[in-house]
Amino acid sequence: MSVVKLVSEGKQSAKSALLGHINAKGLFGMYILFLEHCKSQICKILDLFTYESNYPIHLFCNAGKDRTGVITALILSILGVSPEKIVDDYNLSENEGVKKGAQRDAMESNLQKAGLTEDFMNAPKAVMAQTLWYLKKKYESVEKYLDTIGFGLSKRQAVQKCLLEPVPDPSESENSTGKKKKKEDTRF
């Protein structure tokens, strides 16, 4: 019987062992577990981004920073966003996310019920930086990680086509009728 099944069935000893492991490893460890043990689920989520008919897409999870943060980091990587900007974007969940009030109280209560520490409320830059570093160290790049989970180049290009603005061809310009006209090559 798998640990996940034991936990879902409420086997307290398995649940305690898993939570002890997750608490000891922290957010970074939880993200690695997600990346390594949920590859088919991650691929299915990313597949949604390959079809224009699926847009707009509302991506969320309980806190909007963990599973959502990892998936968003993968999408941003596909789009060519720098690791530094991905880390900054992730950190917005801590700086601009749930700060006070009933929503934060509910999240803290849910963490306590789940047996997780308050550290799991935060979204520190170091955690996403470590996560991206892990993918680079283990797989050489985010792209190679995506290849291993079945989200190859053609799927990544489909996401780019859906989410990126086309870049104008600098060799084209508009003529007086508004139609595009190829510029002549003036090189010798």
N, C-alpha and C positions, 0 to 999 in steps of 0.2 A: 504494500500500500504506500502511495507517495506521501511525502510530507505535506504537500498542498492539500491532498484529500483528507489526511488526518486532521489538519488544522480546520478545514471547512466542516468536518464532522464534529468539531469541538473536542478533540482529544487533547486534554489540558497539557500533558507532558510534551507532546509534539509542538503545541502552540507556544508553550513557554520556551522551549529550546529555540524555535524559529525566531521568536521575538527577542530573546536574549542575543541571538546572533545579529539580527537587524539593528538592535540598539547599540551593540558593540561596534558594528561597522559604520553606523550612521547613515546619513543621506547618500553619500557617495557609494557605500556598500549596497544600499537598496537600489540605486540606479544601475549598478553593475548587475545585480540579480535580475532586474527587469530586462536589461539589454541582452543578457546571456540566456535567460530562461523563458523569455516571451518573444522569441524571434518571429515565430509565425504570426502572432498577434500584432506585433509591430509592423510586419510586412502588410497585413490586411488593412491596418489603419492607413499606412502610407499609400496603399493602392487607391484609397478613396480620393486622394489628391491628384490622381492621374486623369480623371475624367471631368471635363468642364461642366458637364451636366450636374455634378455633385455640388457645385459652388452656389452660394456661399456655404462654407463648412464651419460648423460650431464645434470646436475642439475643447473639451474640458474633462476634468476629473474632480475628485472631492475638494482638494485645495487649489487646483489650477496651476500647480507648480512642479509637481513630481512627474507623473506620467505625461502630463501635458507639456511640462518643461523639456523632458527628454525628446518627445516627438517633435516639438517645435524646434529644438536644437538640430535634429536631423533634417527637418524641412529647410531650415535656414542654411544649413551646410549644403544641401542640394542646390540651393539658390546662389551659392557662392559667397555668402556672408562670412566675414572673417570670424575666427574663434573669439577674438576680443569683443566684437559686437554681440555675438551670441551670448557670451558670459554677461555682458551688460544688460541685455534683454531679459535674461533669466532673473537677474538680480532685481529687476523691476517688481517681481512678485513679492520680494521682501520690502522694498522701499515704498511701493505704491499699492501693495495688496492689502489684505485684511489687517487693520491696525488695532482697532478697539471695538468694543461693543458686543452685541449679541452674536454676530457672525463669528468673531474671533473666539468668544466664549464657547460657542458650539463646537468649533474646530478643536479647541483645547480639550473639551470634554470627550470628543470622539477619539482623540489621541490617547487620552488616559484609559478609555474603555478598551482600546485596541492594545494597550500595554506599551505604547511608544512614548519616548521622552519628549519634552518640550522642544528639543533641538530640531525636531521634524517640522516645526512651524515655520522655520526660516528658509531662506533661499540665498545663502551666501555665495558670492562670486567663486570662491575657491572650490566649491562642490562641482559646479558646471565646468570649471577649468580642469579639474581632475578627471571628470567624466570624458571630456574631449581628449585629454592627454591619454587616458586609458585606451580609447579607441585607436588613437594614432600608434601607441606603443604595441598593442596586441594585434591590430589589423593593418597597420601602416597608414591608414586613413579612414575617415568616415565612409568614403565611397567604397572601399574594400570591405568594410563591415556590412554595408548595404548589399554588396554583391553576395556575401555569404548568407544573408537572410533571404535572398531571392529577389532583391529590389535592384536590378541591374541598370545599366546605362540607359536603355530605352525607356524604362519607367521613370528614371530621374529626369530624362529629357521631356517626358510628358508632363511632369510636375512643373518644370521650368516653363514649358509652353503655356501652361495654365496660369502661372503666377507672375511671370516676368513680362514687362513691356518689351515689345520688339525694338531692337536697336536699329535706327535708320542707317542705311548704307551711305557712307560719306561720298561714294562715287556718283550718287544720284542727286539731282537737284530739280526743283520745279521750274518749268518754263512759264511763259506768260499766260498759258491757258490753264495752269494749275496741274498739268500732267507731269509726271516724273520723266526726266530726260537724263540719260547717261552722260556724265562728263567725259570729255575726250581725254585720252592719255597724252599728256604733254611732255612726257619724258623723252630724252634723246637716246 
